[in-house]
Amino acid sequence: MKRMNQKGITSIELLVSFILISTIVVSMFNMIMNYKNEEQIESIENQVIQYENNLQKLLQDDFIKKNLVSVQLTDDKNAIFQFLDGSTTQLQITPTVVSEEEDVLERGKIQYGESSSMLEYAIPNIADLTLTEDSKVLIDGEFVQITLYLEHPNFEQPYRVRITSPINYNNG
């Protein structure tokens, strides 16, 4: 009797190979999805940091270059700033309005500028990013402090934007 060629693979070997390859593919897919999620979180954080930097530069330029001499708070979310040259600007913080069903009804925003021509600085357009009610303007001795809190489900705690500037700063 002639012996058959035993160099082929059996169906069991084929099945084991398929299971091993499938396991490797699934683990690689999970790893890629984790990296994708981390990339998304970093992107959100970068947009929030860019927003903070732009807002900080705008306000600090006005406060320092125009020489902020006084601040009048109308409430903890609205302030009027008076400068050495007699001009005034106004800041309004409008927190995000969310319904009981967690639907965003109105996006949070910061408005700043002369009373007649205030510009809107809306928070970054990121799903589920909110400007909280804790955001406020306060006077702390010789300083004005603007604190904004931005919340997002991917943040472990609210992201705090704090802008502090001296009142009646003198360059010389």
C-alpha positions in Angstrom: 0.0 0.0 0.0 1.2 3.4 -0.9 1.5 6.0 1.8 -0.2 9.4 1.2 1.8 12.6 1.2 1.6 14.0 4.8 2.8 17.5 3.9 -0.6 19.2 3.8 -2.4 20.9 6.8 -5.4 19.5 8.6 -8.6 21.3 9.2 -7.7 21.5 12.9 -4.4 23.3 12.1 -6.3 25.6 9.8 -8.8 26.4 12.5 -6.1 27.1 15.2 -4.3 29.4 12.8 -7.5 31.2 12.0 -8.3 31.7 15.8 -4.8 33.0 16.4 -4.9 35.5 13.6 -8.4 36.6 14.7 -7.2 37.2 18.2 -4.3 39.3 17.0 -6.5 41.3 14.7 -9.1 42.0 17.5 -6.4 43.1 19.9 -4.8 45.4 17.3 -8.3 46.9 16.6 -8.8 47.6 20.3 -5.3 49.2 20.5 -6.1 51.4 17.5 -9.4 52.4 19.0 -7.7 53.4 22.3 -5.2 55.5 20.4 -8.1 57.1 18.4 -9.9 58.0 21.7 -6.7 59.5 23.2 -6.2 61.5 20.0 -9.7 62.9 20.3 -9.3 63.9 23.9 -6.0 65.6 23.1 -7.6 67.4 20.2 -10.4 68.7 22.5 -7.8 69.8 25.1 -5.7 71.6 22.4 -8.8 73.5 21.1 -9.6 74.6 24.7 -6.0 75.7 25.3 -6.0 77.6 22.0 -9.2 79.3 23.1 -7.7 80.2 26.4 -4.5 81.6 24.8 -6.5 83.8 22.4 -8.8 85.1 25.1 -5.9 85.8 27.4 -4.0 87.7 24.8 -7.0 89.8 23.9 -7.8 90.8 27.4 -4.2 91.2 28.7 -3.3 93.4 25.7 -6.2 95.8 26.5 -5.6 95.7 30.3 -1.9 96.3 30.1 -1.4 98.4 27.0 -4.4 100.7 27.6 -3.6 100.8 31.4 -6.6 99.5 33.3 -7.5 102.0 36.1 -10.8 100.6 37.5 -13.2 97.8 37.3 -16.9 98.0 38.1 -18.7 94.7 38.7 -22.4 94.7 37.8 -22.7 91.1 39.0 -20.3 88.1 39.1 -20.6 87.6 35.3 -20.5 91.2 34.1 -17.8 93.8 34.4 -17.0 97.3 33.1 -13.3 98.2 32.7 -12.1 101.8 32.6 -8.8 102.7 31.1 -6.4 105.6 31.6 -7.4 107.2 28.2 -11.1 107.4 29.5 -12.3 104.6 27.3 -14.3 101.7 28.7 -15.0 98.1 27.7 -17.4 95.6 29.0 -17.2 91.8 29.6 -20.1 89.5 29.8 -20.0 85.8 30.7 -22.9 83.7 29.5 -22.8 80.1 30.7 -24.1 77.3 28.6 -27.8 76.6 29.1 -28.6 72.9 29.3 -32.1 71.4 29.5 -33.1 68.8 32.1 -32.6 66.2 29.3 -29.0 67.3 29.0 -29.6 69.0 25.6 -27.7 72.2 25.0 -30.2 75.0 24.5 -27.7 77.8 24.2 -23.9 77.6 23.9 -21.8 79.4 26.4 -20.0 82.6 25.3 -17.9 85.5 26.3 -18.7 88.9 25.0 -16.1 91.7 25.2 -15.5 95.1 23.8 -17.0 98.6 23.9 -20.6 98.6 24.9 -21.8 99.6 21.5 -19.7 97.0 19.6 -19.1 93.9 21.8 -17.6 90.9 20.1 -18.7 87.4 20.8 -16.1 84.8 21.8 -18.1 81.6 21.8 -16.5 78.6 23.5 -15.0 76.1 21.0 -17.7 74.2 19.0 -17.1 70.8 20.6 -19.9 68.4 21.3 -20.7 68.4 25.1 -18.3 71.2 26.0 -20.0 73.6 28.3 -19.2 76.9 30.1 -20.3 76.4 33.7 -22.2 78.7 36.1 -19.1 78.7 38.3 -17.4 81.1 35.8 -17.1 84.6 37.2 -15.3 87.9 37.4 -14.1 89.2 40.7 -11.8 91.9 42.2 -9.1 90.6 44.5 -7.4 93.6 46.0 -5.4 95.3 43.3 -6.2 92.6 40.7 -9.2 91.7 38.5 -9.6 87.9 38.1 -11.7 86.3 35.3 -12.2 82.6 35.9 -14.0 80.4 33.3 -14.8 76.7 33.9 -15.2 74.5 30.8 -16.6 71.0 31.3 -16.5 68.0 29.0 -17.2 64.3 29.7 -13.6 63.4 28.7 -12.1 65.8 31.3 -11.5 64.4 34.7 -12.4 67.8 36.2 -13.5 71.1 34.7 -10.8 72.9 32.8 -10.1 76.3 34.4 -9.2 79.4 32.5 -7.9 82.1 34.8 -7.0 85.5 33.6 -5.5 87.9 36.2 -4.5 91.5 35.6 -3.4 94.3 37.9 -5.7 97.3 38.3 -4.1 100.7 37.9 -0.8 99.2 36.7 1.9 101.8 36.2 4.8 101.1 33.7 7.2 103.4 35.4 
